[in-house]
């Protein structure tokens, strides 16, 4: 029972994280663009592509 509860909490928390991350890409495009340029070497670093990538998370 404890294992099932912990797996449920893990799945719900990771799902929430993905939803917040996707919403942040849609709402805060400038910050997401800076993160993509800095950490991902410019991969998907276009103002038109980042909101689409965020919407793909939903």
Backbone as CSV, one residue per row, in Angstrom:
resi,resn,N_x,N_y,N_z,CA_x,CA_y,CA_z,C_x,C_y,C_z
1,UNK,0.823,-1.197,0.000,0.000,0.000,0.000,0.865,1.259,0.000
2,UNK,1.944,1.235,0.757,2.836,2.391,0.825,3.518,2.635,-0.522
3,UNK,3.873,1.546,-1.196,4.506,1.672,-2.509,3.547,2.279,-3.525
4,UNK,2.296,1.879,-3.511,1.313,2.420,-4.447,1.064,3.905,-4.177
5,UNK,1.013,4.279,-2.908,0.793,5.682,-2.550,1.975,6.536,-2.959
6,UNK,3.178,6.042,-2.737,4.362,6.818,-3.109,4.485,6.960,-4.627
7,UNK,4.142,5.908,-5.367,4.156,6.003,-6.831,3.105,6.982,-7.333
8,UNK,1.938,6.999,-6.714,0.897,7.949,-7.087,1.358,9.378,-6.829
9,UNK,1.955,9.630,-5.674,2.469,10.968,-5.357,3.574,11.377,-6.326
10,UNK,4.425,10.461,-6.685,5.491,10.748,-7.631,4.922,11.098,-9.003
11,UNK,3.953,10.338,-9.468,3.350,10.599,-10.779,2.603,11.927,-10.800
12,UNK,1.872,12.222,-9.743,1.125,13.476,-9.685,2.079,14.666,-9.619
13,UNK,3.121,14.571,-8.824,4.064,15.684,-8.702,4.847,15.897,-9.996
14,UNK,5.255,14.835,-10.659,5.957,14.988,-11.935,5.035,15.515,-13.023
15,UNK,3.782,15.098,-13.009,2.810,15.635,-13.959,2.592,17.121,-13.742
16,UNK,2.505,17.538,-12.479,2.367,18.961,-12.175,3.581,19.755,-12.608
17,UNK,4.757,19.186,-12.417,5.982,19.853,-12.850,5.992,20.053,-14.359
18,UNK,5.596,19.041,-15.108,5.545,19.169,-16.565,4.513,20.194,-17.013
19,UNK,3.382,20.263,-16.327,2.378,21.266,-16.663,2.887,22.677,-16.393
20,UNK,3.531,22.865,-15.251,4.087,24.183,-14.942,5.203,24.559,-15.905
21,UNK,6.026,23.605,-16.258,7.129,23.869,-17.176,6.596,24.248,-18.560
22,UNK,5.573,23.552,-19.010,4.972,23.869,-20.298,4.282,25.225,-20.285
23,UNK,3.571,25.529,-19.196,2.902,26.831,-19.088,3.923,27.959,-19.039
24,UNK,5.049,27.734,-18.400,6.100,28.752,-18.338,6.669,29.044,-19.721
25,UNK,6.782,28.029,-20.558,7.276,28.245,-21.926,6.292,29.072,-22.744
26,UNK,5.007,28.921,-22.472,3.998,29.682,-23.207,3.921,31.116,-22.701
27,UNK,3.926,31.301,-21.396,3.717,32.616,-20.794,4.988,33.462,-20.799
28,UNK,6.107,32.876,-20.445,7.349,33.613,-20.260,8.358,33.205,-21.340
29,UNK,8.109,33.635,-22.549,8.909,33.209,-23.698,10.337,33.752,-23.611
30,UNK,10.500,34.983,-23.147,11.851,35.561,-23.071,12.756,34.779,-22.135
31,UNK,12.240,34.393,-20.979,13.035,33.616,-20.023,13.350,32.230,-20.585
32,UNK,12.375,31.611,-21.227,12.607,30.298,-21.823,13.626,30.369,-22.953
33,UNK,13.609,31.465,-23.698,14.580,31.676,-24.767,15.989,31.801,-24.198
34,UNK,16.134,32.531,-23.095,17.442,32.677,-22.454,17.937,31.339,-21.911
35,UNK,17.051,30.548,-21.349,17.439,29.230,-20.828,17.873,28.315,-21.971
36,UNK,17.137,28.326,-23.069,17.480,27.471,-24.218,18.825,27.864,-24.808
37,UNK,19.093,29.163,-24.893,20.382,29.608,-25.433,21.536,29.263,-24.507
38,UNK,21.308,29.350,-23.206,22.386,29.124,-22.246,22.673,27.641,-22.014
39,UNK,21.643,26.853,-21.768,21.850,25.469,-21.366,21.744,24.462,-22.504
40,UNK,20.967,24.768,-23.541,20.736,23.813,-24.621,21.412,24.228,-25.920
41,UNK,22.348,25.159,-25.839,23.149,25.614,-26.981,22.282,26.122,-28.127
42,UNK,21.173,26.778,-27.784,20.313,27.375,-28.788,19.322,26.435,-29.434
43,UNK,19.268,25.180,-28.986,18.334,24.221,-29.564,16.905,24.655,-29.237
44,UNK,16.068,24.793,-30.239,14.687,25.276,-30.127,14.614,26.699,-29.587
45,UNK,15.660,27.476,-29.808,15.691,28.847,-29.299,15.115,29.800,-30.341
46,UNK,13.827,29.713,-30.548,13.123,30.632,-31.429,11.817,31.017,-30.744
47,UNK,11.455,32.282,-30.859,10.272,32.755,-30.149,8.994,32.086,-30.620
48,UNK,8.969,31.596,-31.831,7.767,30.933,-32.322,7.720,29.458,-31.951
49,UNK,8.871,28.842,-31.750,8.914,27.411,-31.469,8.701,27.115,-29.983
50,UNK,9.194,27.977,-29.088,9.088,27.699,-27.658,7.647,27.594,-27.160
51,UNK,6.737,28.482,-27.546,5.340,28.270,-27.095,4.737,26.981,-27.647
52,UNK,5.119,26.579,-28.837,4.632,25.314,-29.385,5.183,24.130,-28.587
53,UNK,6.434,24.238,-28.172,7.022,23.187,-27.343,6.325,23.133,-25.985
54,UNK,5.969,24.298,-25.446,5.242,24.333,-24.191,3.842,23.769,-24.325
55,UNK,3.187,24.045,-25.430,1.836,23.521,-25.648,1.878,22.007,-25.874
56,UNK,2.974,21.508,-26.381,3.122,20.075,-26.574,3.194,19.311,-25.270
57,UNK,3.503,19.991,-24.197,3.579,19.343,-22.887,2.193,19.110,-22.283
58,UNK,1.174,19.818,-22.785,-0.168,19.676,-22.207,-0.856,18.488,-22.736
